[in-house]
């Protein structure tokens, strides 16, 4: 019976460690995603300011060259 308890405790310890590792990885990915979202928002703002300053139509509004 004691050997069985030791085995269960080892499995629980492994699972706890694994959950901690997964939590750390998830938090790292969350931080990276948040940084990318900030960068994307900044790039969109810069793009919009650039088009507003140049008085050129945005690429979305331009017709393709073959029209």
Jmol script that loads the backbone (N, CA, C; Angstrom):
load data "model"
ATOM      1  N   UNK A   1       0.823  -1.200   0.000  1.00  0.00           N
ATOM      2  CA  UNK A   1       0.000   0.000   0.000  1.00  0.00           C
ATOM      3  C   UNK A   1       0.865   1.260   0.000  1.00  0.00           C
ATOM      4  N   UNK A   2       1.953   1.221   0.786  1.00  0.00           N
ATOM      5  CA  UNK A   2       2.833   2.384   0.860  1.00  0.00           C
ATOM      6  C   UNK A   2       3.464   2.685  -0.500  1.00  0.00           C
ATOM      7  N   UNK A   3       3.867   1.632  -1.227  1.00  0.00           N
ATOM      8  CA  UNK A   3       4.454   1.829  -2.549  1.00  0.00           C
ATOM      9  C   UNK A   3       3.451   2.484  -3.505  1.00  0.00           C
ATOM     10  N   UNK A   4       2.202   2.096  -3.367  1.00  0.00           N
ATOM     11  CA  UNK A   4       1.161   2.668  -4.221  1.00  0.00           C
ATOM     12  C   UNK A   4       0.984   4.158  -3.919  1.00  0.00           C
ATOM     13  N   UNK A   5       1.024   4.524  -2.653  1.00  0.00           N
ATOM     14  CA  UNK A   5       0.902   5.937  -2.264  1.00  0.00           C
ATOM     15  C   UNK A   5       2.076   6.747  -2.789  1.00  0.00           C
ATOM     16  N   UNK A   6       3.267   6.170  -2.717  1.00  0.00           N
ATOM     17  CA  UNK A   6       4.452   6.861  -3.230  1.00  0.00           C
ATOM     18  C   UNK A   6       4.290   7.091  -4.726  1.00  0.00           C
ATOM     19  N   UNK A   7       3.806   6.100  -5.448  1.00  0.00           N
ATOM     20  CA  UNK A   7       3.585   6.239  -6.882  1.00  0.00           C
ATOM     21  C   UNK A   7       2.573   7.331  -7.193  1.00  0.00           C
ATOM     22  N   UNK A   8       1.499   7.381  -6.427  1.00  0.00           N
ATOM     23  CA  UNK A   8       0.478   8.407  -6.631  1.00  0.00           C
ATOM     24  C   UNK A   8       1.056   9.784  -6.330  1.00  0.00           C
ATOM     25  N   UNK A   9       1.828   9.897  -5.261  1.00  0.00           N
ATOM     26  CA  UNK A   9       2.445  11.178  -4.915  1.00  0.00           C
ATOM     27  C   UNK A   9       3.421  11.634  -5.994  1.00  0.00           C
ATOM     28  N   UNK A  10       4.164  10.713  -6.576  1.00  0.00           N
ATOM     29  CA  UNK A  10       5.085  11.060  -7.654  1.00  0.00           C
ATOM     30  C   UNK A  10       4.322  11.569  -8.878  1.00  0.00           C
ATOM     31  N   UNK A  11       3.226  10.908  -9.195  1.00  0.00           N
ATOM     32  CA  UNK A  11       2.419  11.342 -10.330  1.00  0.00           C
ATOM     33  C   UNK A  11       1.819  12.716 -10.079  1.00  0.00           C
ATOM     34  N   UNK A  12       1.357  12.955  -8.875  1.00  0.00           N
ATOM     35  CA  UNK A  12       0.793  14.266  -8.542  1.00  0.00           C
ATOM     36  C   UNK A  12       1.866  15.338  -8.649  1.00  0.00           C
ATOM     37  N   UNK A  13       3.066  15.057  -8.152  1.00  0.00           N
ATOM     38  CA  UNK A  13       4.169  16.013  -8.227  1.00  0.00           C
ATOM     39  C   UNK A  13       4.510  16.307  -9.689  1.00  0.00           C
ATOM     40  N   UNK A  14       4.516  15.269 -10.529  1.00  0.00           N
ATOM     41  CA  UNK A  14       4.795  15.462 -11.954  1.00  0.00           C
ATOM     42  C   UNK A  14       3.735  16.342 -12.592  1.00  0.00           C
ATOM     43  N   UNK A  15       2.474  16.061 -12.297  1.00  0.00           N
ATOM     44  CA  UNK A  15       1.373  16.838 -12.878  1.00  0.00           C
ATOM     45  C   UNK A  15       1.430  18.280 -12.414  1.00  0.00           C
ATOM     46  N   UNK A  16       1.715  18.504 -11.134  1.00  0.00           N
ATOM     47  CA  UNK A  16       1.816  19.881 -10.620  1.00  0.00           C
ATOM     48  C   UNK A  16       2.925  20.634 -11.334  1.00  0.00           C
ATOM     49  N   UNK A  17       4.058  19.989 -11.539  1.00  0.00           N
ATOM     50  CA  UNK A  17       5.186  20.622 -12.235  1.00  0.00           C
ATOM     51  C   UNK A  17       4.803  20.938 -13.679  1.00  0.00           C
ATOM     52  N   UNK A  18       4.127  19.989 -14.304  1.00  0.00           N
ATOM     53  CA  UNK A  18       3.718  20.171 -15.689  1.00  0.00           C
ATOM     54  C   UNK A  18       2.738  21.342 -15.812  1.00  0.00           C
ATOM     55  N   UNK A  19       1.805  21.449 -14.903  1.00  0.00           N
ATOM     56  CA  UNK A  19       0.842  22.549 -14.921  1.00  0.00           C
ATOM     57  C   UNK A  19       1.567  23.883 -14.727  1.00  0.00           C
ATOM     58  N   UNK A  20       2.534  23.934 -13.835  1.00  0.00           N
ATOM     59  CA  UNK A  20       3.312  25.158 -13.625  1.00  0.00           C
ATOM     60  C   UNK A  20       4.076  25.545 -14.896  1.00  0.00           C
ATOM     61  N   UNK A  21       4.668  24.551 -15.552  1.00  0.00           N
ATOM     62  CA  UNK A  21       5.392  24.829 -16.805  1.00  0.00           C
ATOM     63  C   UNK A  21       4.446  25.352 -17.889  1.00  0.00           C
ATOM     64  N   UNK A  22       3.281  24.734 -17.998  1.00  0.00           N
ATOM     65  CA  UNK A  22       2.304  25.184 -18.987  1.00  0.00           C
ATOM     66  C   UNK A  22       1.807  26.588 -18.663  1.00  0.00           C
ATOM     67  N   UNK A  23       1.618  26.881 -17.402  1.00  0.00           N
ATOM     68  CA  UNK A  23       1.171  28.213 -16.995  1.00  0.00           C
ATOM     69  C   UNK A  23       2.224  29.259 -17.366  1.00  0.00           C
ATOM     70  N   UNK A  24       3.478  28.945 -17.130  1.00  0.00           N
ATOM     71  CA  UNK A  24       4.558  29.874 -17.487  1.00  0.00           C
ATOM     72  C   UNK A  24       4.603  30.110 -18.991  1.00  0.00           C
ATOM     73  N   UNK A  25       4.470  29.034 -19.756  1.00  0.00           N
ATOM     74  CA  UNK A  25       4.494  29.169 -21.215  1.00  0.00           C
ATOM     75  C   UNK A  25       3.305  29.996 -21.699  1.00  0.00           C
ATOM     76  N   UNK A  26       2.151  29.781 -21.108  1.00  0.00           N
ATOM     77  CA  UNK A  26       0.961  30.527 -21.501  1.00  0.00           C
ATOM     78  C   UNK A  26       1.112  32.008 -21.180  1.00  0.00           C
ATOM     79  N   UNK A  27       1.651  32.327 -20.029  1.00  0.00           N
ATOM     80  CA  UNK A  27       1.865  33.727 -19.662  1.00  0.00           C
ATOM     81  C   UNK A  27       2.871  34.391 -20.601  1.00  0.00           C
ATOM     82  N   UNK A  28       3.906  33.669 -20.987  1.00  0.00           N
ATOM     83  CA  UNK A  28       4.884  34.215 -21.930  1.00  0.00           C
ATOM     84  C   UNK A  28       4.229  34.504 -23.276  1.00  0.00           C
ATOM     85  N   UNK A  29       3.401  33.578 -23.747  1.00  0.00           N
ATOM     86  CA  UNK A  29       2.701  33.796 -25.016  1.00  0.00           C
ATOM     87  C   UNK A  29       1.723  34.956 -24.918  1.00  0.00           C
ATOM     88  N   UNK A  30       1.061  35.096 -23.782  1.00  0.00           N
ATOM     89  CA  UNK A  30       0.140  36.218 -23.582  1.00  0.00           C
ATOM     90  C   UNK A  30       0.896  37.544 -23.674  1.00  0.00           C
ATOM     91  N   UNK A  31       2.053  37.613 -23.019  1.00  0.00           N
ATOM     92  CA  UNK A  31       2.856  38.838 -23.060  1.00  0.00           C
ATOM     93  C   UNK A  31       3.309  39.153 -24.491  1.00  0.00           C
ATOM     94  N   UNK A  32       3.724  38.123 -25.226  1.00  0.00           N
ATOM     95  CA  UNK A  32       4.157  38.333 -26.606  1.00  0.00           C
ATOM     96  C   UNK A  32       2.994  38.792 -27.478  1.00  0.00           C
ATOM     97  N   UNK A  33       1.825  38.206 -27.279  1.00  0.00           N
ATOM     98  CA  UNK A  33       0.647  38.603 -28.046  1.00  0.00           C
ATOM     99  C   UNK A  33       0.268  40.045 -27.745  1.00  0.00           C
ATOM    100  N   UNK A  34       0.305  40.425 -26.484  1.00  0.00           N
ATOM    101  CA  UNK A  34      -0.026  41.799 -26.108  1.00  0.00           C
ATOM    102  C   UNK A  34       0.953  42.778 -26.760  1.00  0.00           C
ATOM    103  N   UNK A  35       2.233  42.429 -26.785  1.00  0.00           N
ATOM    104  CA  UNK A  35       3.228  43.294 -27.418  1.00  0.00           C
ATOM    105  C   UNK A  35       2.969  43.410 -28.923  1.00  0.00           C
ATOM    106  N   UNK A  36       2.613  42.306 -29.556  1.00  0.00           N
ATOM    107  CA  UNK A  36       2.325  42.335 -30.990  1.00  0.00           C
ATOM    108  C   UNK A  36       1.082  43.165 -31.285  1.00  0.00           C
ATOM    109  N   UNK A  37       0.083  43.076 -30.426  1.00  0.00           N
ATOM    110  CA  UNK A  37      -1.121  43.884 -30.624  1.00  0.00           C
ATOM    111  C   UNK A  37      -0.800  45.372 -30.501  1.00  0.00           C
ATOM    112  N   UNK A  38       0.063  45.728 -29.546  1.00  0.00           N
ATOM    113  CA  UNK A  38       0.471  47.135 -29.409  1.00  0.00           C
ATOM    114  C   UNK A  38       1.234  47.591 -30.652  1.00  0.00           C
ATOM    115  N   UNK A  39       2.138  46.740 -31.137  1.00  0.00           N
ATOM    116  CA  UNK A  39       2.908  47.082 -32.339  1.00  0.00           C
ATOM    117  C   UNK A  39       1.983  47.252 -33.544  1.00  0.00           C
ATOM    118  N   UNK A  40       1.024  46.364 -33.689  1.00  0.00           N
ATOM    119  CA  UNK A  40       0.091  46.450 -34.806  1.00  0.00           C
ATOM    120  C   UNK A  40      -0.729  47.733 -34.736  1.00  0.00           C
ATOM    121  N   UNK A  41      -1.205  48.086 -33.563  1.00  0.00           N
ATOM    122  CA  UNK A  41      -1.982  49.316 -33.407  1.00  0.00           C
ATOM    123  C   UNK A  41      -1.121  50.533 -33.759  1.00  0.00           C
ATOM    124  N   UNK A  42       0.137  50.516 -33.328  1.00  0.00           N
ATOM    125  CA  UNK A  42       1.047  51.617 -33.639  1.00  0.00           C
ATOM    126  C   UNK A  42       1.286  51.718 -35.142  1.00  0.00           C
ATOM    127  N   UNK A  43       1.507  50.587 -35.793  1.00  0.00           N
ATOM    128  CA  UNK A  43       1.737  50.592 -37.241  1.00  0.00           C
ATOM    129  C   UNK A  43       0.511  51.073 -38.002  1.00  0.00           C
ATOM    130  N   UNK A  44      -0.661  50.690 -37.552  1.00  0.00           N
ATOM    131  CA  UNK A  44      -1.893  51.163 -38.203  1.00  0.00           C
ATOM    132  C   UNK A  44      -2.037  52.678 -38.066  1.00  0.00           C
ATOM    133  N   UNK A  45      -1.719  53.181 -36.872  1.00  0.00           N
ATOM    134  CA  UNK A  45      -1.788  54.634 -36.668  1.00  0.00           C
ATOM    135  C   UNK A  45      -0.784  55.353 -37.553  1.00  0.00           C
ATOM    136  N   UNK A  46       0.437  54.841 -37.633  1.00  0.00           N
ATOM    137  CA  UNK A  46       1.451  55.462 -38.483  1.00  0.00           C
ATOM    138  C   UNK A  46       1.025  55.432 -39.949  1.00  0.00           C
ATOM    139  N   UNK A  47       0.461  54.328 -40.377  1.00  0.00           N
ATOM    140  CA  UNK A  47       0.002  54.211 -41.758  1.00  0.00           C
ATOM    141  C   UNK A  47      -1.098  55.235 -42.023  1.00  0.00           C
ATOM    142  N   UNK A  48      -2.043  55.338 -41.127  1.00  0.00           N
ATOM    143  CA  UNK A  48      -3.147  56.274 -41.316  1.00  0.00           C
ATOM    144  C   UNK A  48      -2.650  57.716 -41.329  1.00  0.00           C
ATOM    145  N   UNK A  49      -1.745  58.046 -40.429  1.00  0.00           N
ATOM    146  CA  UNK A  49      -1.183  59.405 -40.406  1.00  0.00           C
ATOM    147  C   UNK A  49      -0.431  59.695 -41.692  1.00  0.00           C
ATOM    148  N   UNK A  50       0.273  58.714 -42.205  1.00  0.00           N
ATOM    149  CA  UNK A  50       1.032  58.896 -43.441  1.00  0.00           C
ATOM    150  C   UNK A  50       0.126  59.189 -44.614  1.00  0.00           C
ATOM    151  N   UNK A  51      -0.979  58.487 -44.718  1.00  0.00           N
ATOM    152  CA  UNK A  51      -1.912  58.721 -45.815  1.00  0.00           C
ATOM    153  C   UNK A  51      -2.642  60.043 -45.642  1.00  0.00           C
ATOM    154  N   UNK A  52      -2.963  60.400 -44.420  1.00  0.00           N
ATOM    155  CA  UNK A  52      -3.634  61.677 -44.185  1.00  0.00           C
ATOM    156  C   UNK A  52      -2.706  62.839 -44.521  1.00  0.00           C
ATOM    157  N   UNK A  53      -1.437  62.696 -44.195  1.00  0.00           N
ATOM    158  CA  UNK A  53      -0.474  63.771 -44.442  1.00  0.00           C
ATOM    159  C   UNK A  53      -0.177  63.931 -45.930  1.00  0.00           C
ATOM    160  N   UNK A  54      -0.243  62.858 -46.680  1.00  0.00           N
ATOM    161  CA  UNK A  54       0.126  62.946 -48.098  1.00  0.00           C
ATOM    162  C   UNK A  54      -1.069  63.215 -49.003  1.00  0.00           C
ATOM    163  N   UNK A  55      -2.256  63.214 -48.489  1.00  0.00           N
ATOM    164  CA  UNK A  55      -3.480  63.425 -49.263  1.00  0.00           C
ATOM    165  C   UNK A  55      -3.624  62.429 -50.409  1.00  0.00           C
ATOM    166  N   UNK A  56      -3.025  61.285 -50.273  1.00  0.00           N
ATOM    167  CA  UNK A  56      -3.180  60.224 -51.263  1.00  0.00           C
ATOM    168  C   UNK A  56      -4.249  59.254 -50.773  1.00  0.00           C
ATOM    169  N   UNK A  57      -4.979  58.653 -51.687  1.00  0.00           N
ATOM    170  CA  UNK A  57      -5.958  57.660 -51.250  1.00  0.00           C
ATOM    171  C   UNK A  57      -5.250  56.450 -50.656  1.00  0.00           C
ATOM    172  N   UNK A  58      -5.884  55.831 -49.711  1.00  0.00           N
ATOM    173  CA  UNK A  58      -5.284  54.647 -49.113  1.00  0.00           C
ATOM    174  C   UNK A  58      -5.307  53.510 -50.129  1.00  0.00           C
ATOM    175  N   UNK A  59      -4.427  52.539 -49.995  1.00  0.00           N
ATOM    176  CA  UNK A  59      -4.394  51.426 -50.950  1.00  0.00           C
ATOM    177  C   UNK A  59      -5.737  50.695 -51.036  1.00  0.00           C
ATOM    178  N   UNK A  60      -6.507  50.676 -49.967  1.00  0.00           N
ATOM    179  CA  UNK A  60      -7.804  50.019 -49.993  1.00  0.00           C
ATOM    180  C   UNK A  60      -8.775  50.733 -50.928  1.00  0.00           C
ATOM    181  N   UNK A  61      -8.600  52.054 -51.099  1.00  0.00           N
ATOM    182  CA  UNK A  61      -9.503  52.842 -51.922  1.00  0.00           C
ATOM    183  C   UNK A  61      -9.065  52.916 -53.384  1.00  0.00           C
ATOM    184  N   UNK A  62      -7.849  52.541 -53.676  1.00  0.00           N
ATOM    185  CA  UNK A  62      -7.346  52.623 -55.048  1.00  0.00           C
ATOM    186  C   UNK A  62      -7.860  51.468 -55.882  1.00  0.00           C
ATOM    187  N   UNK A  63      -8.108  51.739 -57.152  1.00  0.00           N
ATOM    188  CA  UNK A  63      -8.497  50.693 -58.082  1.00  0.00           C
ATOM    189  C   UNK A  63      -7.232  49.995 -58.580  1.00  0.00           C
ATOM    190  N   UNK A  64      -7.346  48.725 -58.871  1.00  0.00           N
ATOM    191  CA  UNK A  64      -6.182  48.011 -59.405  1.00  0.00           C
ATOM    192  C   UNK A  64      -5.727  48.624 -60.721  1.00  0.00           C
ATOM    193  N   UNK A  65      -4.461  48.451 -61.094  1.00  0.00           N
ATOM    194  CA  UNK A  65      -3.914  49.076 -62.295  1.00  0.00           C
ATOM    195  C   UNK A  65      -4.622  48.683 -63.575  1.00  0.00           C
ATOM    196  N   UNK A  66      -5.236  47.534 -63.632  1.00  0.00           N
ATOM    197  CA  UNK A  66      -5.859  47.086 -64.871  1.00  0.00           C
ATOM    198  C   UNK A  66      -7.242  47.675 -65.095  1.00  0.00           C
ATOM    199  N   UNK A  67      -7.730  48.556 -64.227  1.00  0.00           N
ATOM    200  CA  UNK A  67      -9.064  49.179 -64.396  1.00  0.00           C
ATOM    201  C   UNK A  67      -8.972  50.432 -65.175  1.00  0.00           C
TER     202      UNK A  67
END
end "model"
wireframe off; spacefill off
backbone 0.3
color backbone group
